């Protein structure tokens, strides 16, 4: 029944994105649930100088490029901060990239990255542990653990969905052990299977296809769904609001530009 209500509401609400608005502060840092709240909005910025004046109360940022002072300033304003890390690939541009090499590396994943053999947790865990510790030392409150879907691409390894679920759960457990909330980004096919150990969800472009319904389980369980669209135009905003998703439109460069729904 809830799905039918949302669909009906979507017909009424379907409209374009609006400029950023003034947002009330969220519950101060320490709330473990990352649940949807009134006036919840987010920003993901992975390139360029961070613009802390953006009217958002959740910031998803690069932990290497973002100074601890910026994270601290956002925290002092009652905003949440999320560090963005690619957990399913090795990135040759990172300072610790030499720790992931040899047979653990698979097919190219674009922009100097290579898919990882996620079955080699013995090799990957120490590297991720140190990266999560970096996020924690800079006072980030959560991690956006991206590219947790190597099983679904030509990774160079014979990975199964169960391999991926096992790995994603280990990533989430490691993040929690470090004191970070976590969203392991995977594909829509296994989104519901990773929900039990995710604190929230980060979704990239679900409104360009039929995948959004796979993430309703998060809203049903009072967990936020942060969606970023770079190719969906503006018509997705009404649906996003009806679904209870926190959606934004961005350029593909993921710089400071943002339009909030």
Backbone as a ProteinNet text record, in pm:
[ID]
protein_1_A
[PRIMARY]
XXXXXXXXXXXXXXXXXXXXXXXXXXXXXXXXXXXXXXXXXXXXXXXXXXXXXXXXXXXXXXXXXXXXXXXXXXXXXXXXXXXXXXXXXXXXXXXXXXXXXXXXXXXXXXXXXXXXXXXXXXXXXXXXXXXXXXXXXXXXXXXXXXXXXXXXXXXXXXXXXXXXXXXXXXXXXXXXXXXXXXXXXXXXXXXXXXXXXXXXXXXXXXXXXXXXXXXXXXXXXXXXXXXXXXXXXXXXXXXXXXXXXXXXXXXXXXXXXXXXX
[TERTIARY]
82.4	0	86.6	195.2	282.3	336.3	371.4	423.9	319.5	191.6	86.1	66.8	74.6	60.4	172.4	296.3	410.1	395	348.3	332.3	229.4	121.5	17.9	69.6	144	198.7	296.2	370.9	471.8	408.5	290.5	224	197.6	161.7	130.2	255.7	363.3	481.7	584.3	570.2	671.7	699.6	822.2	859.8	1009.9	1062	1206.1	1271	1409.5	1486.8	1476.1	1499.4	1496	1631.7	1662	1788.4	1799.6	1924.2	1947.4	1872	1819.8	1743.3	1812	1771.7	1826	1774.9	1866	1830.4	1852.1	1761.5	1780.9	1890.3	1971.5	2074.9	2014.1	2090.1	2045.2	2076.7	2031.3	2070.1	2222.5	2280.8	2426.5	2493.3	2622.8	2699.5	2684.7	2678	2661.8	2537	2439.6	2320.7	2363	2343.8	2395.9	2306.7	2187.5	2089.1	2090.5	2136.6	2138.2	2001.6	1899.2	1762.8	1720	1622	1570.1	1506.2	1526.9	1468.8	1422.4	1337.9	1290.7	1410.2	1408.4	1513.2	1648.5	1652	1778	1821.8	1945.5	1999.7	2147.8	2203.4	2342.5	2417.2	2548.3	2639	2750.3	2784.6	2903.7	2996.8	3117.1	3217	3350.7	3397.5	3521.8	3631.6	3601.6	3703.2	3690	3800.3	3799.2	3803	3813.4	3816.9	3677.7	3670	3540.4	3473.6	3346.3	3268.1	3179	3222.1	3142.3	3016.5	3000.7	2881.2	2761.3	2783.3	2672.8	2566.8	2440.5	2330.6	2294.3	2382.6	2358.5	2399.8	2340.3	2380	2446.2	2472.9	2558.8	2655.7	2785	2888.5	2966.2	2973.9	3048.1	3174	3293.1	3415.3	3531.8	3632.8	3755.3	3840.6	3871.5	3946.4	4092	4147.2	4286	4298.7	4204.2	4214.5	4150.4	4067.3	3994.1	4070.6	4109.2	4180	4092.2	4156.1	4082.8	4008.5	4061.3	3997.4	3859.5	3847.4	3717.5	3617.8	3662.6	3575.2	3533.3	3629	3598.1	3500.9	3517.4	3426.1	3283.7	3270.2	3137.6	3075.8	3156.9	3107.9	3059.6	3133.1	3096.2	2963.4	2926.2	2799.3	2684.6	2711.8	2609	2583.7	2678.9	2663.5	2735.4	2688.3	2754.2	2854.3	2961.1	3064.2	3091.2	3102.2	3121.4	3248.9	3338.2	3457.6	3430.6	3467.9	3445.5	3570	3555.6	3666.3	3617.9	3697	3667.7	3722.4	3633.6	3677.2	3687	3636	3638.1	3746.9	3824.2	3930.5	4056.5	4171	4296.6	4316.8	4351.9	4369.5	4516.8	4579.7	4723.4	4760.6	4661.1	4689	4697.6	4662.6	4664	4804.3	4838.3	4974.4	5013.7	4915.2	4946.3	4918.6	4911.4	4868.9	4961.4	5089.6	5184.8	5150	5066.3	5029	4930.8	4871.8	4781.4	4841.7	4893	4962	4959.6	5018	5030.8	4899.2	4883.1	4768.2	4636.8	4641	4516.3	4450.8	4525.6	4473.5	4416.7	4302.5	4237	4230.5	4115.5	4097.8	4094.5	4131.1	4121	3977.9	3965.1	3834.3	3823.7	3916.9	3914.1	3990.5	4049.9	4117.1	4222.7	4307.9	4416.4	4375.7	4257.1	4207.5	4198	4207.5	4198.8	4109.2	4024.3	3936.5	4019.2	3970.6	4039.3	3978.6	4064	4015.1	3964.7	3836.5	3779.8	3782.3	3819.7	3834.4	3962.8	4054.6	4182.7	4173.1	4084.5	4065	4192.9	4276.1	4400.3	4492.5	4486.2	4568.3	4498	4367.7	4293.6	4264.3	4234.1	4191.3	4290.5	4420.5	4510.9	4512.1	4495.4	4494.5	4367.2	4253.6	4127.7	4126	4182.1	4184.8	4257.4	4370.3	4445.3	4371.2	4301.9	4224.8	4106.7	4038.9	3929.7	3983.2	4101.5	4162.2	4194.1	4235.2	4258.2	4129	4019.4	3889.7	3855.4	3874.1	3841.3	3930.1	4058.8	4150.6	4114.6	4052.4	4009.2	3869.5	3810.9	3681.1	3562.3	3582.6	3466.7	3381	3250.5	3157.9	3111.4	3136.6	3088.2	3176.3	3155.7	3230.2	3133.9	3151.9	3083.2	3177.2	3155.1	3243.5	3198.5	3260.4	3214	3272.3	3205.9	3248.2	3250.5	3150.2	3135.5	3051.8	3085.9	3004.8	3091.5	3212.7	3304.3	3253.8	3165.2	3112.3	3030.1	2975.5	2881.2	2948.3	3081	3154	3262.4	3331.1	3443.8	3567	3572.8	3677.1	3808.8	3804.2	3921.9	3922.9	3820.7	3810	3671.9	3663.3	3536.9	3462.2	3405.2	3339.6	3189.7	3132.2	2988.8	2919.2	2786.5	2714.7	2744.4	2759.2	2789.8	2928.4	3025.4	3157	3143.5	3058.2	3041.9	2974.5	2870	2800.6	2896.1	2974.6	3071.4	3170.5	3220.9	3318.1	3254.7	3138.8	3073.2	3042.6	3004.8	2978	3106.9	3216.6	3344.8	3386	3362.6	3393.3	3310.6	3182.3	3094.3	3134.9	3169	3211	3338.6	3432.4	3557	3529.8	3440.1	3404.8	3343.5	3251	3187.7	3289.6	3383	3486.6	3574.3	3587.1	3665.8	3587.3	3458.1	3374.1	3307.5	3290.4	3229.3	3097.3	2996.3	2878.5	2920.7	2841.4	2887.5	2772.1	2800.8	2716.8	2808.9	2796	2871.7	2789.3	2843.7	2771.1	2785.6	2672.2	2673.5	2574	2540.3	2441.3	2302	2201.8	2063.5	2026.7	2089.8	2051.8	2072	2172.7	2196.4	2178.7	2114.7	2096.5	2024.3	1921.4	1845.5	1927.6	2019.2	2099	2207.5	2251.4	2352.5	2290	2159.1	2092.8	2110.8	2104.1	2111.8	2238.7	2350	2473	2513.4	2427.2	2448.8	2368	2426.3	2355.5	2271.6	2306.3	2233.7	2276	2225.5	2260.1	2299.7	2401.3	2438.9	2417.4	2339.8	2298.4	2338.9	2388.5	2433.5	2345.5	2253.7	2178.6	2066.8	1997.8	1892.1	1773.5	1758.9	1644.5	1667.1	1781.6	1803.2	1755.8	1708.5	1658.1	1552.2	1520.6	1412.4	1461.2	1583.8	1643	1597.7	1535.4	1508.1	1427.7	1336.5	1251	1331.6	1450.4	1532.7	1581.8	1573.5	1624.9	1514.2	1388.7	1279.1	1299.1	1369.9	1390.2	1460.3	1546.3	1615.3	1517.2	1432.5	1333.9	1237.4	1195.8	1105.5	1165.2	1298.8	1367	1430.9	1379.2	1417.9	1566.3	1618.3	1755.9	1755.8	1842.8	1846.4	1899.4	1843.3	1894.7	1941.3	2072.3	2130.8	2156.2	2087.1	2095.9	2159.6	2253.9	2315.3	2287.1	2237.9	2204.2	2290.5	2352.4	2430.4	2375.2	2276.8	2225.7	2074	2004.5	1858.9	1780.4	1846.3	1773.4	1724.7	1602.6	1547.6	1415.7	1355.3	1221.5	1217.6	1333.4	1335.9	1302.1	1305.4	1296.1	1164	1054.5	925.9	918.8	967.7	970.2	1060	1176	1268.9	1201.9	1131.6	1063.8	954.5	880.1	772.8	828.8	944.3	1004.8	1070.5	1096	1168.4	1318	1366.7	1510.3	1561.2	1687.7	1753.6	1837.1	1787.6	1845.6	1902	2007.6	2070.6	2108.2	2124.3	2179.2	2318.8	2413.2	2553	2607.8	2717.3	2797.1	2879.9	2922.4	2999.1	3132.6	3182.3	3308	3294.6	3173	3147.2	3224.6	3214.5	3276.7	3175.9	3193.8	3108.6	2966.1	2941.3	2806.6	2710.1	2590.4	2486.6	2351.5	2250.6	2110.9	2035.8	1968.1	1895.1	1750.6	1695.8	1554	1468.1
-120	0	126.1	122.3	239.6	275.9	174.5	202.5	274.5	231.2	292.8	437.7	464.3	602	687.6	637.1	713.5	742.2	643.8	664.2	772.4	771.1	872.5	1011.4	1018.9	1147.8	1200.1	1106.9	1148.1	1220.1	1177.2	1241.4	1388	1415.7	1551.9	1635.1	1572.7	1647.5	1662	1586.6	1586.2	1728.1	1771.5	1907.2	1916.5	2031.9	2048.7	2076.1	2073	2106.9	2256.2	2295.2	2435.2	2476	2606.5	2649.9	2609.3	2604.4	2567.5	2661.3	2607.3	2686.4	2681.8	2770.7	2769.4	2647.1	2574.6	2449.4	2457.5	2400	2390.7	2290.4	2314.4	2217.4	2082.7	1976.6	1843.8	1816.9	1702.6	1659.2	1659.5	1706.8	1714	1579	1584.2	1462.8	1367	1239.7	1138.8	1056	1106.7	1029.2	914.7	787.9	676.2	630.2	686.9	625.2	676.9	798.9	856.5	842.1	878.9	864.9	990.5	979.7	1098.9	1194.5	1324.2	1425.3	1543.7	1624.3	1744.3	1832.9	1886.7	1976.7	1909.7	1777.7	1707.7	1733.4	1773.3	1795.3	1761.1	1732.6	1690.1	1749.2	1740.8	1784.2	1680.8	1641.8	1562.4	1646.3	1669.8	1747.1	1675	1626.6	1549.9	1619.8	1734.6	1812.4	1959.4	2032.3	2174.9	2203.7	2330.8	2375.3	2361.6	2297.8	2276.3	2409.6	2419	2539.1	2512.6	2552	2522.9	2607.5	2706.8	2790.8	2724.2	2613.2	2541.3	2505.7	2531.3	2509.2	2361.5	2285	2142.7	2108.5	2003.2	1962.9	1826.4	1765.7	1648.4	1675	1662	1684.5	1555.5	1511.5	1392.1	1441.6	1419.3	1485.2	1387.4	1429.1	1352.5	1366.9	1257.2	1270.1	1308.6	1286.2	1322.8	1472.3	1525.6	1665	1763	1714.2	1802.2	1821.3	1944.5	1968.5	1936.1	1892.6	1862.3	1984.8	2104.3	2225.7	2244.4	2209.3	2219.7	2123.1	2001.8	1902.9	1950.9	2004.9	2054.6	2170.9	2260.6	2375	2328.6	2232.1	2180.4	2111.8	2036	1967.6	2067.9	2177.3	2279.4	2345.8	2342.5	2398.9	2298.8	2180.2	2077.8	2000.4	2003.4	1929.4	1794.8	1699.4	1569.8	1568.1	1493.8	1483	1336.8	1308.5	1173.5	1172.8	1078.7	1068.5	969.1	1007.9	924.8	842.7	710.4	620.7	512.7	485.4	373.8	246.3	155.3	34.4	-87.5	-77	-192.2	-186.8	-77.6	-60.3	-8.6	-28.7	34.7	156	267.8	393.3	431.3	430.9	456.3	600	687.5	826.8	850.4	751.6	767.9	744.3	810.1	800	660.9	578.5	443.8	336.3	374.9	281.3	161.9	175.7	65.4	-54.1	-34	-143.9	-240.1	-200.8	-287.5	-308.3	-426.3	-451.3	-600.8	-636.7	-776.7	-843.1	-965.5	-1047.3	-999	-904.9	-852.9	-753.2	-707.2	-610.7	-681.8	-634.9	-693	-597.3	-591.4	-510.9	-362.1	-276.9	-131.6	-89.8	5.3	58.9	206	256.4	395.4	487.7	592.6	699.9	647	556.7	507	408.5	351	257.6	116.8	17.8	-122.6	-195.4	-281.7	-359.3	-449	-469.9	-552.9	-693.1	-789.9	-923.2	-918.5	-894.4	-870.6	-995.1	-1108.1	-1228.2	-1224	-1131.2	-1119.3	-1018.7	-1046.1	-957.4	-943.6	-1047.6	-1042.4	-931.5	-902	-795.6	-659.7	-658.9	-533.3	-473.1	-555.3	-502.8	-404.5	-433	-336.3	-200	-199.5	-74	4.6	-63	5.2	50.7	-28.6	9.4	141.7	158.1	283.5	399.4	373.2	479.6	522.5	426.2	461.1	538	498.6	569.9	714.6	736.9	873.7	953.8	895.2	964	997.6	902	923.2	1031.4	1032.5	1131.8	1273.1	1285.4	1417	1453.5	1364.7	1388.5	1370.2	1298.1	1257.2	1165	1166	1085.8	959.4	951.6	837.3	819	706.1	679.1	637.2	696.3	657.9	560.4	431.3	325.9	288.1	350.1	343.9	222.6	190.7	87.4	-52	-79.1	-210.8	-302.8	-311.7	-393.3	-459.5	-497.4	-557.2	-685.9	-755.2	-880.4	-859	-738.3	-710.6	-653.9	-640.8	-585.3	-682.9	-648.9	-731	-694.2	-747.5	-710.4	-783.4	-890.9	-975	-1092.9	-1099.9	-1209.6	-1272.5	-1398	-1471.1	-1452.5	-1333	-1298	-1326.7	-1365.2	-1394.7	-1290.9	-1283	-1193.9	-1224.1	-1352.2	-1386.6	-1336.9	-1343.1	-1285.4	-1137.2	-1068.1	-925	-894.1	-968.1	-946.4	-968.2	-1074.6	-1103.3	-989.3	-939.4	-830.4	-702	-666.6	-542.3	-543.5	-659.1	-667.1	-650.5	-705.2	-687.1	-539.9	-471.9	-328.9	-251.7	-281.4	-212.8	-240.9	-364.4	-401	-327.1	-316	-244.5	-96.2	-36.9	103.5	123.5	36.7	47.8	30.5	-61	-82.9	41.1	117.8	240.8	355.9	337.2	442.6	529.5	476.1	550	484.6	566.2	515.3	483.6	404.3	359.5	337.5	368.2	326.1	261.6	131.2	62.6	71.5	142.5	158.9	32.8	-24.7	-139.6	-114.7	-216.7	-194.8	-231.4	-197.5	-213.4	-358.7	-452.3	-593.2	-647	-596.2	-646.8	-537.8	-427.5	-317	-360.9	-441.5	-485	-579.7	-653.9	-749.7	-680.8	-563.1	-492.3	-395.4	-373	-277.3	-309.1	-435.3	-460	-408	-400.8	-351.4	-212.7	-147.4	-8.2	84.6	199.2	297.7	392.7	406.3	488.3	439.5	500.6	457.9	578.7	560.4	660.5	598.2	667.2	613.8	711.6	659.8	742.9	717.5	810.4	807.4	705.8	678.8	577.3	626	758.6	809.6	808.9	761.8	743	605.5	524.5	391.4	350.4	219.5	172.9	124.7	162.2	101	159.2	276	344.4	259	179.3	100.5	3.9	-33.3	-126.9	-66	67.4	135	176.4	140.9	172.6	108.6	-4.1	-74.1	15.2	106.6	196.3	294.6	354.2	448.8	376.6	255.9	178.4	154	144.5	116.7	241.9	357.4	487	517.1	483.1	514.6	607.5	706.4	804.5	743.4	787.4	754.7	884.8	900.4	1018.2	985.4	1054.3	1027	1145.2	1116.5	1220	1188.8	1289.4	1274	1368.5	1314.1	1396.4	1390.9	1303.8	1289.2	1283.9	1306	1286.8	1414.7	1523.8	1648.7	1700.2	1751.4	1803.1	1738.8	1659.7	1606.8	1502.6	1456.5	1352.8	1406	1537	1592.2	1559.2	1568.5	1537	1393.1	1303.1	1162.3	1139.9	1205.7	1189.8	1231.2	1343.6	1388.4	1290.2	1240.1	1144.8	1015.2	972.6	848.6	866.3	989.7	1013.3	1011.8	1023.4	1028	1171.5	1186.2	1316.5	1330.3	1404.7	1404.5	1540.3	1535.3	1655.9	1632.4	1743.7	1737.5	1797.9	1728.8	1771.3	1762.7	1834.6	1811.4	1684.6	1622.9	1499.3	1518.9	1642	1669.9	1663.9	1663.3	1660.9	1770.5	1891.8	2008.4	2074.4	2203.9	2270.2	2295.5	2294.1	2317.6	2211.2	2256.4	2163.8	2231	2152.8	2195.4	2094.4	2144.7	2059.7	2043.9	1926.7	1905.5	1963.9
0	0	0	79.7	86.4	-51.5	-130.9	-265.1	-351	-338.4	-416.3	-374.4	-244.8	-197.1	-251.3	-244.2	-294.2	-443.5	-517.8	-661.2	-689.1	-611.6	-631.6	-595.2	-485.1	-444.2	-548.1	-608.8	-707	-824.5	-864.1	-976.7	-945.8	-818.6	-778.7	-762.3	-707.6	-669.8	-780.6	-889	-992.9	-1041	-1019.8	-1055.7	-1060.5	-1099.6	-1110.7	-978.7	-980.7	-862.3	-837.6	-714.6	-676.5	-624	-620.5	-563.6	-417.2	-367.7	-228.5	-135.9	-25.7	68.1	204.6	293.8	428.2	502.4	567.2	630.8	780.4	856.1	1000.2	1030	1135.3	1170.9	1203.9	1174.8	1211	1357.2	1406.6	1539.3	1547.7	1657.7	1666.8	1645.6	1614.4	1590.9	1708.7	1677.2	1780.7	1760.1	1686.7	1652.4	1561.5	1602.7	1524.8	1410.9	1396.8	1309.1	1165.6	1143.5	1008.9	942.8	1015.4	966.3	892	800.1	731.6	831.2	810.2	897	813.8	871.5	803	768.9	648.2	599.4	581.7	574.7	549.3	405.3	386.4	253.4	255.5	138	136.9	19.3	29.1	-75.6	-86.3	-208.5	-233	-318.6	-269.2	-342.8	-334.9	-449.9	-453.7	-532	-593	-663.9	-626.4	-638.3	-609.2	-460.5	-427.9	-288.5	-227.3	-112.4	-47	-16	-50.6	-23.1	97.3	218.2	337.6	348.9	260.1	265.5	199.1	130.2	66.7	170.3	135.8	229.5	235.4	298	318.4	460.1	515.2	648.5	654.1	538.2	526.5	411.6	438	337.2	315.4	189.8	148.9	77.1	137.5	92.9	80	4.6	-12.3	113.9	183.4	308.6	289.3	170.1	144.6	116.3	39.9	-2.9	95.5	184.7	274.8	405.6	440	566.1	686.9	793.9	916.5	968.2	941	988	925.6	798.2	731.1	795.5	819.2	882.5	1020.6	1095.7	1229	1227.7	1131.2	1120.4	1090	999.7	967	1087.7	1158.5	1278	1381.5	1397.2	1495.2	1460.7	1334.1	1289.5	1300.1	1353.1	1366.3	1239.6	1144.8	1019.6	1029	951.6	946	831	850.4	747	715.1	585.8	534.8	450.7	477.1	392.9	280.4	160.8	43.3	13.3	14.6	-17.7	-113.7	-216.6	-306.5	-243.4	-205.3	-134	-224.4	-347	-437.1	-541.1	-541.7	-640.1	-571.1	-637.4	-598.8	-688.2	-628.1	-700.7	-697.7	-813.9	-821	-784.9	-771	-737.1	-586.8	-506	-361.4	-305.4	-195.7	-143.7	-95.4	-60	-11.4	-115.5	-242.4	-346.9	-360.6	-323.9	-339.9	-251.8	-152.3	-62.8	-128.9	-239.3	-314.6	-452.7	-476.2	-602.7	-633.3	-746.8	-784	-815.7	-767.3	-807	-747.1	-651.5	-596.3	-690.3	-792	-888.7	-1010.5	-1056.9	-1172.4	-1289.5	-1353.9	-1474.4	-1441.2	-1539.1	-1517.2	-1486.8	-1394.4	-1357.9	-1392.9	-1474.4	-1519.2	-1426.9	-1485	-1409.5	-1313.1	-1360.5	-1278.1	-1170.7	-1181.9	-1082.6	-1139.7	-1050.6	-1088.1	-988.5	-1041.7	-955.2	-864.9	-744.3	-646.5	-641.1	-607.2	-576.1	-432.4	-418	-285.8	-196.7	-253	-170.7	-89.1	-122.7	-52.9	61.4	155.2	269.2	352	351.8	428.5	378.8	248.9	190.2	201.4	178.4	169.4	306.3	404.7	535.2	597.7	601.9	666.8	598.4	465.8	391.8	424.1	419.5	452.4	597.3	686.6	827.3	846.5	777.6	789.4	724.1	615.5	550.4	637.2	697	787.5	908	955.7	1068.5	1030.5	905.1	858	865.9	819.1	827	971	1059.3	1200.6	1261.6	1224.4	1280.9	1238.4	1121.1	1073.9	1123.5	1205	1269.6	1176.4	1063.9	985.4	1071.4	1044.7	1124.2	1052.5	923.8	846.7	723.6	655.6	534.1	423.4	307.2	183.4	113.4	135.9	86.1	-55.1	-153	-291.4	-365.4	-475.9	-570.4	-507.5	-427.7	-368.1	-453.9	-582.1	-675.5	-781.7	-746	-843.5	-905.3	-834.1	-887.4	-1014.2	-1032.2	-1140.5	-1265	-1263.5	-1377.7	-1419.8	-1527.9	-1572.5	-1490.1	-1369.4	-1274.8	-1298.9	-1378.6	-1396.3	-1302	-1216.5	-1119.9	-1130.7	-1094.3	-1101	-968.9	-952.8	-827.2	-835.5	-724.2	-716.5	-629.9	-637.7	-546.4	-399.6	-365.1	-226.4	-186.3	-278.2	-250.9	-217.4	-295.3	-275.7	-142.6	-109.2	17.6	134.3	126.9	233	248.7	136.5	140.1	192.7	140.7	182.1	331.5	383.5	526.6	607.2	557.6	626.3	626.1	513.6	506.3	608.9	615.7	709.9	854	882.8	1017.8	1056.7	963.9	989.5	1015.4	937.4	958.5	1096.6	1134.1	1265.1	1377	1357.6	1458.4	1474.9	1367	1370.4	1431.2	1448.8	1505.3	1401.5	1280.5	1171	1130.5	1104.5	1034.2	891.3	820.6	689.2	592.9	466.2	354.7	252.7	234.2	129.4	3	-96.5	-222.9	-306	-343.8	-432.5	-544	-621.4	-726.4	-675.7	-755.4	-710.2	-683.8	-755.3	-742.2	-601.8	-530.4	-395	-288.8	-327.2	-233	-106.5	-120.2	-3.7	83.8	24.6	101.7	184.4	142.5	221.4	321.9	310.1	399.8	547.6	591.3	735.5	802.3	729.8	792.8	744.2	665.9	626.6	717.4	751.5	832.6	748	622.7	525.9	389	283.9	148.6	65.1	-19	-118.1	-255.4	-338.6	-467.8	-577.4	-686.3	-798.2	-919.1	-947.7	-1072.6	-1080.7	-970.7	-980.3	-1061.8	-1078.9	-1154.3	-1305.3	-1350.5	-1494.2	-1539.3	-1448.3	-1480.7	-1380.6	-1373.3	-1285.2	-1148.9	-1108.9	-991.6	-858.4	-858	-730.9	-633.4	-684.6	-596	-510.1	-555.2	-478.6	-347.5	-335.7	-216.6	-120.1	-150.8	-59.8	77.8	80.4	206.9	308.4	261.7	354.5	418	336.1	388.3	481.6	444	528.3	666.6	672.4	799.6	857.6	814.1	871.3	852.6	733.9	698.6	577.7	579.4	471.5	342.3	230.2	96.6	33	15.1	-48.2	-194.7	-283.3	-426.9	-498.7	-588.3	-671.1	-816.8	-890.2	-1031.5	-1114.6	-1217.8	-1310.9	-1452.1	-1477	-1613.1	-1620.7	-1510.2	-1507.7	-1531.6	-1569.6	-1587.2	-1453.3	-1448.8	-1322.6	-1284.6	-1370.9	-1345.5	-1235	-1189.3	-1086.7	-947.6	-927.3	-792.2	-722.8	-794.7	-734	-687.5	-771.2	-732.1	-612	-612.3	-500.2	-368.9	-370.2	-249.5	-208.3	-305.8	-275.5	-217.9	-267.8	-219.2	-82.4	-43.2	80.9	64.1	-61.5	-88.2	-71.3	-37.6	-29.6	-156.8	-254.3	-388.4	-426.3	-507.7	-560.4	-706.6	-777.3	-912.8	-910.2	-977.2	-978.8	-1120.4	-1143.8	-1263.5	-1243.6	-1354	-1343.6	-1274.6	-1271.2	-1202.5	-1051.2	-1000.2	-856	-783.4	-840	-777.9	-684.4	-655.7	-556.1	-603.8	-733.2	-786.1	-733.8	-690.6	-646.9	-660.9	-698.7	-694.9	-609.2	-503.9	-412.1	-457.4	-436.9	-465.9	-354.2
[MASK]
+++++++++++++++++++++++++++++++++++++++++++++++++++++++++++++++++++++++++++++++++++++++++++++++++++++++++++++++++++++++++++++++++++++++++++++++++++++++++++++++++++++++++++++++++++++++++++++++++++++++++++++++++++++++++++++++++++++++++++++++++++++++++++++++++++++

